[in-house]
């Protein structure tokens, strides 16, 4: 009985982790940089707080080497509210 309870707890934990990951991914979008875009303009377009720009930079540290230089066609991950 104890083994069954442990197995059920492990399955429940896995399900909860998968649900949390799905909820998190649904809050993220992939945005393609357009001509004239800056991080500030993207934040305004997508209605995200300017304070969230730091999170955009964290999520895209490989993609955005310099936050002042975005390139047309560049794809970045943006966290929605």
Biopython code that builds the backbone (N, CA, C, O; Angstrom):
import numpy as np
from Bio.PDB.StructureBuilder import StructureBuilder

atoms = [
    (1, "UNK", "N", (0.821, -1.193, 0.000)),
    (1, "UNK", "CA", (0.000, 0.000, 0.000)),
    (1, "UNK", "C", (0.867, 1.260, 0.000)),
    (1, "UNK", "O", (0.558, 2.253, -0.659)),
    (2, "UNK", "N", (1.969, 1.185, 0.766)),
    (2, "UNK", "CA", (2.858, 2.343, 0.836)),
    (2, "UNK", "C", (3.498, 2.600, -0.531)),
    (2, "UNK", "O", (3.646, 3.747, -0.952)),
    (3, "UNK", "N", (3.873, 1.519, -1.212)),
    (3, "UNK", "CA", (4.491, 1.646, -2.541)),
    (3, "UNK", "C", (3.502, 2.251, -3.540)),
    (3, "UNK", "O", (3.882, 3.080, -4.366)),
    (4, "UNK", "N", (2.248, 1.841, -3.463)),
    (4, "UNK", "CA", (1.215, 2.379, -4.361)),
    (4, "UNK", "C", (0.996, 3.871, -4.088)),
    (4, "UNK", "O", (0.813, 4.658, -5.016)),
    (5, "UNK", "N", (1.017, 4.247, -2.814)),
    (5, "UNK", "CA", (0.835, 5.655, -2.460)),
    (5, "UNK", "C", (1.999, 6.501, -2.976)),
    (5, "UNK", "O", (1.796, 7.614, -3.460)),
    (6, "UNK", "N", (3.214, 5.968, -2.871)),
    (6, "UNK", "CA", (4.384, 6.689, -3.378)),
    (6, "UNK", "C", (4.327, 6.827, -4.898)),
    (6, "UNK", "O", (4.663, 7.874, -5.451)),
    (7, "UNK", "N", (3.901, 5.762, -5.559)),
    (7, "UNK", "CA", (3.791, 5.791, -7.021)),
    (7, "UNK", "C", (2.745, 6.825, -7.450)),
    (7, "UNK", "O", (2.962, 7.584, -8.395)),
    (8, "UNK", "N", (1.606, 6.846, -6.745)),
    (8, "UNK", "CA", (0.553, 7.819, -7.057)),
    (8, "UNK", "C", (1.059, 9.243, -6.832)),
    (8, "UNK", "O", (0.787, 10.133, -7.638)),
    (9, "UNK", "N", (1.791, 9.460, -5.742)),
    (9, "UNK", "CA", (2.328, 10.791, -5.448)),
    (9, "UNK", "C", (3.310, 11.229, -6.537)),
    (9, "UNK", "O", (3.324, 12.397, -6.927)),
    (10, "UNK", "N", (4.123, 10.301, -7.022)),
    (10, "UNK", "CA", (5.082, 10.624, -8.083)),
    (10, "UNK", "C", (4.359, 10.983, -9.376)),
    (10, "UNK", "O", (4.746, 11.923, -10.070)),
    (11, "UNK", "N", (3.314, 10.236, -9.696)),
    (11, "UNK", "CA", (2.521, 10.521, -10.902)),
    (11, "UNK", "C", (1.832, 11.871, -10.771)),
    (11, "UNK", "O", (1.826, 12.663, -11.713)),
    (12, "UNK", "N", (1.248, 12.136, -9.601)),
    (12, "UNK", "CA", (0.586, 13.425, -9.366)),
    (12, "UNK", "C", (1.572, 14.586, -9.511)),
    (12, "UNK", "O", (1.240, 15.618, -10.095)),
    (13, "UNK", "N", (2.779, 14.414, -8.978)),
    (13, "UNK", "CA", (3.794, 15.467, -9.068)),
    (13, "UNK", "C", (4.186, 15.709, -10.523)),
    (13, "UNK", "O", (4.373, 16.852, -10.940)),
    (14, "UNK", "N", (4.311, 14.628, -11.292)),
    (14, "UNK", "CA", (4.672, 14.761, -12.708)),
    (14, "UNK", "C", (3.571, 15.499, -13.474)),
    (14, "UNK", "O", (3.859, 16.366, -14.299)),
    (15, "UNK", "N", (2.327, 15.157, -13.203)),
    (15, "UNK", "CA", (1.195, 15.815, -13.870)),
    (15, "UNK", "C", (1.177, 17.300, -13.525)),
    (15, "UNK", "O", (0.985, 18.139, -14.405)),
    (16, "UNK", "N", (1.375, 17.630, -12.250)),
    (16, "UNK", "CA", (1.387, 19.036, -11.828)),
    (16, "UNK", "C", (2.513, 19.805, -12.519)),
    (16, "UNK", "O", (2.323, 20.948, -12.937)),
    (17, "UNK", "N", (3.683, 19.178, -12.638)),
    (17, "UNK", "CA", (4.815, 19.834, -13.303)),
    (17, "UNK", "C", (4.512, 20.073, -14.778)),
    (17, "UNK", "O", (4.839, 21.131, -15.316)),
    (18, "UNK", "N", (3.886, 19.094, -15.434)),
    (18, "UNK", "CA", (3.533, 19.247, -16.849)),
    (18, "UNK", "C", (2.490, 20.341, -17.045)),
    (18, "UNK", "O", (2.575, 21.115, -17.998)),
    (19, "UNK", "N", (1.515, 20.409, -16.154)),
    (19, "UNK", "CA", (0.494, 21.456, -16.243)),
    (19, "UNK", "C", (1.104, 22.841, -16.028)),
    (19, "UNK", "O", (0.747, 23.796, -16.718)),
    (20, "UNK", "N", (2.018, 22.943, -15.076)),
    (20, "UNK", "CA", (2.679, 24.228, -14.815)),
    (20, "UNK", "C", (3.514, 24.657, -16.018)),
    (20, "UNK", "O", (3.521, 25.832, -16.385)),
    (21, "UNK", "N", (4.217, 23.706, -16.631)),
    (21, "UNK", "CA", (5.029, 24.019, -17.812)),
    (21, "UNK", "C", (4.150, 24.464, -18.970)),
    (21, "UNK", "O", (4.502, 25.395, -19.694)),
    (22, "UNK", "N", (3.009, 23.806, -19.150)),
    (22, "UNK", "CA", (2.095, 24.181, -20.234)),
    (22, "UNK", "C", (1.542, 25.584, -20.006)),
    (22, "UNK", "O", (1.481, 26.389, -20.936)),
    (23, "UNK", "N", (1.141, 25.876, -18.778)),
    (23, "UNK", "CA", (0.608, 27.210, -18.465)),
    (23, "UNK", "C", (1.664, 28.274, -18.725)),
    (23, "UNK", "O", (1.355, 29.349, -19.240)),
    (24, "UNK", "N", (2.907, 27.975, -18.371)),
    (24, "UNK", "CA", (3.997, 28.924, -18.593)),
    (24, "UNK", "C", (4.220, 29.147, -20.085)),
    (24, "UNK", "O", (4.388, 30.287, -20.518)),
    (25, "UNK", "N", (4.223, 28.076, -20.876)),
    (25, "UNK", "CA", (4.482, 28.217, -22.311)),
    (25, "UNK", "C", (3.346, 28.953, -23.012)),
    (25, "UNK", "O", (3.575, 29.620, -24.021)),
    (26, "UNK", "N", (2.128, 28.842, -22.494)),
    (26, "UNK", "CA", (0.998, 29.550, -23.092)),
    (26, "UNK", "C", (1.100, 31.052, -22.862)),
    (26, "UNK", "O", (0.449, 31.834, -23.555)),
    (27, "UNK", "N", (1.907, 31.453, -21.900)),
    (27, "UNK", "CA", (2.091, 32.866, -21.613)),
    (27, "UNK", "C", (3.242, 33.451, -22.424)),
    (27, "UNK", "O", (3.522, 34.646, -22.336)),
    (28, "UNK", "N", (3.904, 32.616, -23.208)),
    (28, "UNK", "CA", (5.021, 33.079, -24.013)),
    (28, "UNK", "C", (4.628, 33.111, -25.477)),
    (28, "UNK", "O", (3.885, 32.257, -25.960)),
    (29, "UNK", "N", (5.140, 34.109, -26.170)),
    (29, "UNK", "CA", (4.938, 34.148, -27.610)),
    (29, "UNK", "C", (6.288, 34.385, -28.273)),
    (29, "UNK", "O", (7.200, 34.963, -27.681)),
    (30, "UNK", "N", (6.392, 33.930, -29.499)),
    (30, "UNK", "CA", (7.586, 34.197, -30.287)),
    (30, "UNK", "C", (7.255, 35.390, -31.171)),
    (30, "UNK", "O", (6.304, 35.347, -31.951)),
    (31, "UNK", "N", (8.032, 36.439, -31.049)),
    (31, "UNK", "CA", (7.803, 37.670, -31.796)),
    (31, "UNK", "C", (8.920, 37.836, -32.822)),
    (31, "UNK", "O", (10.096, 37.653, -32.507)),
    (32, "UNK", "N", (8.546, 38.183, -34.040)),
    (32, "UNK", "CA", (9.522, 38.445, -35.093)),
    (32, "UNK", "C", (9.725, 39.953, -35.205)),
    (32, "UNK", "O", (8.782, 40.707, -35.442)),
    (33, "UNK", "N", (10.957, 40.368, -35.033)),
    (33, "UNK", "CA", (11.301, 41.790, -35.069)),
    (33, "UNK", "C", (11.025, 42.359, -36.458)),
    (33, "UNK", "O", (11.363, 41.759, -37.478)),
    (34, "UNK", "N", (10.404, 43.529, -36.463)),
    (34, "UNK", "CA", (10.067, 44.218, -37.708)),
    (34, "UNK", "C", (10.876, 45.506, -37.813)),
    (34, "UNK", "O", (11.446, 45.976, -36.829)),
    (35, "UNK", "N", (10.917, 46.062, -38.999)),
    (35, "UNK", "CA", (11.652, 47.298, -39.238)),
    (35, "UNK", "C", (11.185, 48.388, -38.271)),
    (35, "UNK", "O", (9.985, 48.609, -38.108)),
    (36, "UNK", "N", (12.130, 49.056, -37.642)),
    (36, "UNK", "CA", (11.810, 50.136, -36.716)),
    (36, "UNK", "C", (11.554, 49.692, -35.288)),
    (36, "UNK", "O", (11.360, 50.533, -34.411)),
    (37, "UNK", "N", (11.548, 48.386, -35.031)),
    (37, "UNK", "CA", (11.282, 47.888, -33.680)),
    (37, "UNK", "C", (12.448, 48.161, -32.736)),
    (37, "UNK", "O", (13.614, 48.169, -33.130)),
    (38, "UNK", "N", (12.092, 48.380, -31.498)),
    (38, "UNK", "CA", (13.035, 48.400, -30.380)),
    (38, "UNK", "C", (12.355, 47.591, -29.282)),
    (38, "UNK", "O", (11.172, 47.267, -29.394)),
    (39, "UNK", "N", (13.077, 47.267, -28.242)),
    (39, "UNK", "CA", (12.441, 46.520, -27.150)),
    (39, "UNK", "C", (11.285, 47.314, -26.559)),
    (39, "UNK", "O", (10.262, 46.738, -26.189)),
    (40, "UNK", "N", (11.436, 48.625, -26.470)),
    (40, "UNK", "CA", (10.366, 49.469, -25.927)),
    (40, "UNK", "C", (9.136, 49.438, -26.825)),
    (40, "UNK", "O", (8.009, 49.331, -26.341)),
    (41, "UNK", "N", (9.356, 49.532, -28.138)),
    (41, "UNK", "CA", (8.227, 49.524, -29.072)),
    (41, "UNK", "C", (7.524, 48.170, -29.069)),
    (41, "UNK", "O", (6.298, 48.100, -29.158)),
    (42, "UNK", "N", (8.301, 47.100, -28.968)),
    (42, "UNK", "CA", (7.713, 45.756, -28.914)),
    (42, "UNK", "C", (6.858, 45.628, -27.656)),
    (42, "UNK", "O", (5.747, 45.102, -27.710)),
    (43, "UNK", "N", (7.372, 46.107, -26.528)),
    (43, "UNK", "CA", (6.615, 46.057, -25.267)),
    (43, "UNK", "C", (5.296, 46.806, -25.415)),
    (43, "UNK", "O", (4.254, 46.335, -24.961)),
    (44, "UNK", "N", (5.346, 47.968, -26.050)),
    (44, "UNK", "CA", (4.124, 48.757, -26.237)),
    (44, "UNK", "C", (3.152, 48.035, -27.167)),
    (44, "UNK", "O", (1.955, 47.972, -26.885)),
    (45, "UNK", "N", (3.663, 47.484, -28.286)),
    (45, "UNK", "CA", (2.818, 46.761, -29.253)),
    (45, "UNK", "C", (2.099, 45.590, -28.605)),
    (45, "UNK", "O", (0.919, 45.346, -28.859)),
    (46, "UNK", "N", (2.831, 44.870, -27.765)),
    (46, "UNK", "CA", (2.292, 43.650, -27.164)),
    (46, "UNK", "C", (1.625, 43.907, -25.817)),
    (46, "UNK", "O", (1.173, 42.980, -25.147)),
    (47, "UNK", "N", (1.571, 45.176, -25.434)),
    (47, "UNK", "CA", (0.927, 45.557, -24.185)),
    (47, "UNK", "C", (1.536, 44.845, -22.978)),
    (47, "UNK", "O", (0.828, 44.309, -22.126)),
    (48, "UNK", "N", (2.865, 44.855, -22.931)),
    (48, "UNK", "CA", (3.540, 44.318, -21.753)),
    (48, "UNK", "C", (4.239, 45.475, -21.050)),
    (48, "UNK", "O", (4.596, 46.473, -21.675)),
    (49, "UNK", "N", (4.423, 45.330, -19.765)),
    (49, "UNK", "CA", (5.039, 46.391, -18.978)),
    (49, "UNK", "C", (6.492, 46.586, -19.405)),
    (49, "UNK", "O", (7.207, 45.631, -19.708)),
    (50, "UNK", "N", (6.894, 47.822, -19.420)),
    (50, "UNK", "CA", (8.288, 48.109, -19.769)),
    (50, "UNK", "C", (9.242, 47.458, -18.778)),
    (50, "UNK", "O", (10.370, 47.113, -19.128)),
    (51, "UNK", "N", (8.790, 47.292, -17.549)),
    (51, "UNK", "CA", (9.635, 46.642, -16.542)),
    (51, "UNK", "C", (9.896, 45.178, -16.892)),
    (51, "UNK", "O", (10.821, 44.564, -16.359)),
    (52, "UNK", "N", (9.085, 44.623, -17.783)),
    (52, "UNK", "CA", (9.255, 43.225, -18.194)),
    (52, "UNK", "C", (10.351, 43.068, -19.244)),
    (52, "UNK", "O", (10.682, 41.945, -19.624)),
    (53, "UNK", "N", (10.915, 44.170, -19.715)),
    (53, "UNK", "CA", (11.974, 44.102, -20.717)),
    (53, "UNK", "C", (13.161, 43.293, -20.196)),
    (53, "UNK", "O", (13.789, 42.561, -20.960)),
    (54, "UNK", "N", (13.473, 43.415, -18.915)),
    (54, "UNK", "CA", (14.580, 42.643, -18.338)),
    (54, "UNK", "C", (14.330, 41.150, -18.503)),
    (54, "UNK", "O", (15.265, 40.391, -18.760)),
    (55, "UNK", "N", (13.080, 40.722, -18.359)),
    (55, "UNK", "CA", (12.739, 39.310, -18.545)),
    (55, "UNK", "C", (12.910, 38.904, -20.003)),
    (55, "UNK", "O", (13.343, 37.790, -20.294)),
    (56, "UNK", "N", (12.569, 39.810, -20.918)),
    (56, "UNK", "CA", (12.757, 39.525, -22.346)),
    (56, "UNK", "C", (14.241, 39.299, -22.612)),
    (56, "UNK", "O", (14.615, 38.368, -23.326)),
    (57, "UNK", "N", (15.071, 40.139, -22.045)),
    (57, "UNK", "CA", (16.514, 39.991, -22.238)),
    (57, "UNK", "C", (17.021, 38.684, -21.635)),
    (57, "UNK", "O", (17.851, 38.005, -22.241)),
    (58, "UNK", "N", (16.527, 38.324, -20.445)),
    (58, "UNK", "CA", (16.935, 37.066, -19.809)),
    (58, "UNK", "C", (16.560, 35.864, -20.663)),
    (58, "UNK", "O", (17.365, 34.948, -20.836)),
    (59, "UNK", "N", (15.341, 35.860, -21.199)),
    (59, "UNK", "CA", (14.865, 34.725, -21.985)),
    (59, "UNK", "C", (15.550, 34.627, -23.342)),
    (59, "UNK", "O", (15.507, 33.578, -23.985)),
    (60, "UNK", "N", (16.176, 35.703, -23.778)),
    (60, "UNK", "CA", (16.762, 35.758, -25.113)),
    (60, "UNK", "C", (18.247, 36.097, -25.082)),
    (60, "UNK", "O", (18.766, 36.719, -26.009)),
    (61, "UNK", "N", (18.928, 35.689, -24.018)),
    (61, "UNK", "CA", (20.325, 36.082, -23.877)),
    (61, "UNK", "C", (21.197, 35.587, -25.028)),
    (61, "UNK", "O", (22.200, 36.224, -25.351)),
    (62, "UNK", "N", (20.838, 34.470, -25.650)),
    (62, "UNK", "CA", (21.602, 33.978, -26.798)),
    (62, "UNK", "C", (21.256, 34.742, -28.067)),
    (62, "UNK", "O", (22.097, 34.907, -28.951)),
    (63, "UNK", "N", (20.025, 35.202, -28.154)),
    (63, "UNK", "CA", (19.528, 35.858, -29.366)),
    (63, "UNK", "C", (19.827, 37.357, -29.378)),
    (63, "UNK", "O", (20.140, 37.917, -30.428)),
    (64, "UNK", "N", (19.734, 38.000, -28.231)),
    (64, "UNK", "CA", (19.938, 39.452, -28.155)),
    (64, "UNK", "C", (21.278, 39.717, -27.466)),
    (64, "UNK", "O", (21.379, 39.681, -26.239)),
    (65, "UNK", "N", (22.286, 39.978, -28.266)),
    (65, "UNK", "CA", (23.616, 40.267, -27.706)),
    (65, "UNK", "C", (23.697, 41.709, -27.215)),
    (65, "UNK", "O", (24.360, 42.000, -26.220)),
    (66, "UNK", "N", (23.012, 42.609, -27.926)),
    (66, "UNK", "CA", (23.006, 44.025, -27.575)),
    (66, "UNK", "C", (21.557, 44.505, -27.639)),
    (66, "UNK", "O", (20.970, 44.522, -28.722)),
    (67, "UNK", "N", (20.965, 44.895, -26.509)),
    (67, "UNK", "CA", (19.550, 45.292, -26.505)),
    (67, "UNK", "C", (19.248, 46.516, -27.367)),
    (67, "UNK", "O", (18.087, 46.791, -27.668)),
    (68, "UNK", "N", (20.276, 47.242, -27.761)),
    (68, "UNK", "CA", (20.077, 48.407, -28.623)),
    (68, "UNK", "C", (20.138, 48.054, -30.103)),
    (68, "UNK", "O", (19.914, 48.910, -30.958)),
    (69, "UNK", "N", (20.440, 46.791, -30.407)),
    (69, "UNK", "CA", (20.549, 46.369, -31.807)),
    (69, "UNK", "C", (19.690, 45.134, -32.046)),
    (69, "UNK", "O", (20.109, 44.009, -31.774)),
    (70, "UNK", "N", (18.499, 45.357, -32.552)),
    (70, "UNK", "CA", (17.628, 44.266, -32.965)),
    (70, "UNK", "C", (17.659, 44.227, -34.483)),
    (70, "UNK", "O", (17.873, 45.250, -35.133)),
    (71, "UNK", "N", (17.449, 43.060, -35.040)),
    (71, "UNK", "CA", (17.526, 42.899, -36.483)),
    (71, "UNK", "C", (16.192, 42.428, -37.042)),
    (71, "UNK", "O", (15.529, 41.576, -36.451)),
    (72, "UNK", "N", (15.805, 42.979, -38.168)),
    (72, "UNK", "CA", (14.564, 42.575, -38.835)),
    (72, "UNK", "C", (14.627, 41.069, -39.077)),
    (72, "UNK", "O", (15.619, 40.547, -39.585)),
    (73, "UNK", "N", (13.549, 40.382, -38.703)),
    (73, "UNK", "CA", (13.475, 38.931, -38.867)),
    (73, "UNK", "C", (13.951, 38.155, -37.652)),
    (73, "UNK", "O", (13.711, 36.952, -37.546)),
    (74, "UNK", "N", (14.616, 38.829, -36.745)),
    (74, "UNK", "CA", (15.083, 38.190, -35.514)),
    (74, "UNK", "C", (13.865, 37.738, -34.712)),
    (74, "UNK", "O", (12.882, 38.471, -34.612)),
    (75, "UNK", "N", (13.926, 36.539, -34.144)),
    (75, "UNK", "CA", (12.801, 36.047, -33.350)),
    (75, "UNK", "C", (13.194, 36.021, -31.884)),
    (75, "UNK", "O", (14.256, 35.523, -31.511)),
    (76, "UNK", "N", (12.305, 36.573, -31.061)),
    (76, "UNK", "CA", (12.553, 36.611, -29.626)),
    (76, "UNK", "C", (11.333, 36.071, -28.887)),
    (76, "UNK", "O", (10.207, 36.128, -29.383)),
    (77, "UNK", "N", (11.582, 35.551, -27.703)),
    (77, "UNK", "CA", (10.514, 35.039, -26.843)),
    (77, "UNK", "C", (10.077, 36.171, -25.919)),
    (77, "UNK", "O", (10.903, 36.802, -25.259)),
    (78, "UNK", "N", (8.779, 36.418, -25.882)),
    (78, "UNK", "CA", (8.226, 37.478, -25.042)),
    (78, "UNK", "C", (7.211, 36.863, -24.090)),
    (78, "UNK", "O", (6.335, 36.102, -24.503)),
    (79, "UNK", "N", (7.338, 37.196, -22.826)),
    (79, "UNK", "CA", (6.425, 36.712, -21.791)),
    (79, "UNK", "C", (5.216, 37.631, -21.731)),
    (79, "UNK", "O", (5.352, 38.826, -21.471)),
    (80, "UNK", "N", (4.044, 37.080, -21.969)),
    (80, "UNK", "CA", (2.813, 37.862, -21.840)),
    (80, "UNK", "C", (2.437, 37.926, -20.368)),
    (80, "UNK", "O", (3.005, 37.212, -19.541)),
    (81, "UNK", "N", (1.479, 38.781, -20.047)),
    (81, "UNK", "CA", (1.011, 38.946, -18.663)),
    (81, "UNK", "C", (0.520, 37.648, -18.086)),
    (81, "UNK", "O", (0.092, 37.608, -16.932)),
]
sb = StructureBuilder()
sb.init_structure("model")
sb.init_model(0)
sb.init_chain("A")
sb.init_seg("    ")
for serial, (resi, resn, name, xyz) in enumerate(atoms, 1):
    if name == "N":
        sb.init_residue(resn, " ", resi, " ")
    sb.init_atom(name, np.array(xyz, "f"), 0.0, 1.0, " ", f" {name:<3s}", serial, name[0])
structure = sb.get_structure()
